[in-house]
Amino acid sequence: MSGCANRCGLPSRSTCRGRRSSAPGALALADLGHALPDWEPALREEALAEACSLAQPFERAETLTGLLAEMPEELRAHAAGEALAAARAVSDPAVRAALLADLIEFFPEARVREVLGEAGRAARQGEDPILRAERLSRPIPYLNEAERAAAIGEVLTPFEDRA
């Protein structure tokens, strides 16, 4: 591969000058990765390089998250860290909350609490009660029983007066 090292530190076929502002190549590679259970390492590295070269944090986080399910363990931790950094850079709290919730399953137990907390804080920043409820609901499966009950109550409280 030629070109520059991208944000993930992997060599990229595209040049630094030619960075795209959209994700079609990375998304196609991510879809291909889902279709091929044992996809070749070179294709995997190309998909990671494409995803890491995306300029927009939202696109970078979403594309990297899409690649994580098919990543071998030795690459998953690094790619998950890159996706987390990109998700944290998203300014819209509702979008950031959704991206963080999507990442939870890819972190070891020691980091799940951290990502859960960030997703919850981002979800609570929204003004729209329906959107806030949706964003707060997404991480509920990862909570312990006591936390789950409290989270369900928090999701339902704004709607109790409407019933």
C-alpha positions as CSV (number, residue, x, y, z in Angstrom):
1,M,0.0,0.0,0.0
2,S,1.1,3.5,-0.7
3,G,0.1,6.9,0.6
4,C,0.2,8.2,4.2
5,A,-0.6,6.6,7.5
6,N,-4.2,7.3,8.5
7,R,-5.7,8.1,11.8
8,C,-5.4,4.4,12.9
9,G,-1.8,4.3,12.0
10,L,-2.4,1.9,9.2
11,P,-1.0,2.6,5.7
12,S,-3.7,3.9,3.3
13,R,-4.0,3.5,-0.4
14,S,-5.4,7.0,-0.7
15,T,-3.1,10.0,-0.3
16,C,-3.5,12.5,2.5
17,R,-4.5,15.1,0.0
18,G,-7.3,12.9,-1.4
19,R,-9.2,12.3,1.8
20,R,-12.9,11.8,1.1
21,S,-15.6,13.5,3.1
22,S,-17.9,10.5,2.7
23,A,-17.7,6.8,3.5
24,P,-18.7,4.8,0.4
25,G,-15.5,2.8,0.1
26,A,-15.3,2.0,3.8
27,L,-18.9,1.2,4.0
28,A,-18.7,-1.2,1.0
29,L,-15.7,-2.9,2.6
30,A,-17.6,-3.1,5.9
31,D,-20.5,-4.7,4.2
32,L,-18.2,-7.1,2.4
33,G,-16.6,-8.0,5.8
34,H,-20.0,-9.0,7.1
35,A,-20.6,-11.2,4.0
36,L,-17.3,-13.0,4.3
37,P,-16.8,-14.8,7.6
38,D,-13.1,-15.3,7.2
39,W,-12.2,-12.3,5.1
40,E,-8.6,-11.9,4.1
41,P,-6.3,-9.8,6.3
42,A,-5.4,-7.4,3.5
43,L,-9.0,-6.6,2.9
44,R,-9.6,-6.2,6.6
45,E,-6.6,-3.8,6.8
46,E,-7.9,-1.9,3.8
47,A,-11.3,-1.5,5.4
48,L,-9.8,-0.3,8.6
49,A,-7.5,2.2,6.8
50,E,-10.5,3.5,4.8
51,A,-12.6,3.8,7.9
52,C,-9.8,5.6,9.8
53,S,-9.2,8.1,7.0
54,L,-12.8,9.4,7.1
55,A,-12.8,13.1,8.0
56,Q,-16.1,13.3,9.9
57,P,-16.0,11.7,13.4
58,F,-19.6,10.4,13.0
59,E,-18.7,8.5,9.8
60,R,-15.4,7.3,11.2
61,A,-17.1,6.0,14.4
62,E,-20.1,4.4,12.6
63,T,-17.9,2.7,10.0
64,L,-15.4,1.4,12.5
65,T,-18.2,0.1,14.7
66,G,-19.6,-1.7,11.6
67,L,-16.3,-3.4,11.1
68,L,-15.8,-4.5,14.8
69,A,-18.1,-7.6,14.7
70,E,-15.9,-9.3,12.1
71,M,-12.6,-8.2,13.5
72,P,-10.2,-10.8,15.0
73,E,-9.6,-10.2,18.7
74,E,-6.0,-8.9,18.1
75,L,-7.4,-6.0,16.0
76,R,-10.7,-5.4,17.7
77,A,-9.3,-3.6,20.8
78,H,-7.4,-1.1,18.7
79,A,-10.3,-0.5,16.3
80,A,-12.8,-0.2,19.2
81,G,-10.5,2.4,20.8
82,E,-10.4,4.4,17.5
83,A,-14.2,4.2,17.2
84,L,-14.6,5.4,20.7
85,A,-12.3,8.4,20.1
86,A,-14.3,9.2,17.0
87,A,-17.6,8.9,18.8
88,R,-16.4,11.2,21.6
89,A,-15.5,13.8,19.0
90,V,-19.1,14.0,17.7
91,S,-20.7,17.3,18.9
92,D,-24.4,16.3,18.8
93,P,-25.1,14.6,22.1
94,A,-28.0,12.4,20.7
95,V,-25.8,11.1,17.9
96,R,-22.8,10.7,20.3
97,A,-25.1,8.7,22.7
98,A,-26.2,6.4,19.9
99,L,-22.6,5.8,18.7
100,L,-21.4,5.1,22.3
101,A,-24.3,2.7,22.9
102,D,-23.4,0.8,19.7
103,L,-19.8,0.4,20.9
104,I,-20.5,-1.0,24.4
105,E,-20.6,-4.7,23.4
106,F,-17.0,-4.4,21.9
107,F,-15.3,-3.4,25.1
108,P,-14.1,-5.7,27.9
109,E,-16.0,-5.5,31.2
110,A,-13.5,-3.2,32.7
111,R,-14.3,-0.5,30.1
112,V,-18.0,-1.1,29.7
113,R,-18.8,1.0,32.8
114,E,-16.9,4.0,31.3
115,V,-18.7,3.8,27.9
116,L,-22.1,3.2,29.6
117,G,-21.6,6.3,31.7
118,E,-20.6,8.4,28.7
119,A,-23.6,7.2,26.7
120,G,-25.9,8.0,29.5
121,R,-24.5,11.5,30.1
122,A,-24.8,12.2,26.3
123,A,-28.3,10.9,26.2
124,R,-29.4,13.1,29.1
125,Q,-28.3,16.2,27.3
126,G,-31.1,16.1,24.7
127,E,-34.2,18.3,25.0
128,D,-36.6,16.0,23.2
129,P,-38.1,13.5,25.7
130,I,-38.7,10.9,23.0
131,L,-35.2,11.0,21.6
132,R,-33.8,11.1,25.1
133,A,-35.9,8.0,26.1
134,E,-34.7,6.2,23.0
135,R,-31.0,7.0,23.7
136,L,-31.3,6.1,27.4
137,S,-33.0,2.8,26.4
138,R,-30.2,1.5,24.2
139,P,-27.6,0.7,26.9
140,I,-30.2,-0.9,29.3
141,P,-29.3,-4.5,28.3
142,Y,-25.7,-3.8,29.6
143,L,-26.8,-2.6,33.0
144,N,-27.0,-4.8,36.1
145,E,-30.5,-5.5,37.6
146,A,-30.6,-2.6,40.0
147,E,-29.3,-0.1,37.4
148,R,-31.7,-1.5,34.9
149,A,-34.8,-0.8,37.0
150,A,-33.6,2.8,37.7
151,A,-32.9,3.4,34.0
152,I,-36.3,2.1,33.0
153,G,-37.8,4.5,35.5
154,E,-35.8,7.4,34.1
155,V,-36.9,6.5,30.6
156,L,-40.6,6.3,31.5
157,T,-40.9,9.3,34.0
158,P,-41.4,12.0,31.3
159,F,-44.3,10.1,29.9
160,E,-46.2,9.3,33.1
161,D,-48.0,12.7,33.1
162,R,-49.2,12.0,29.5
163,A,-51.0,8.7,30.3
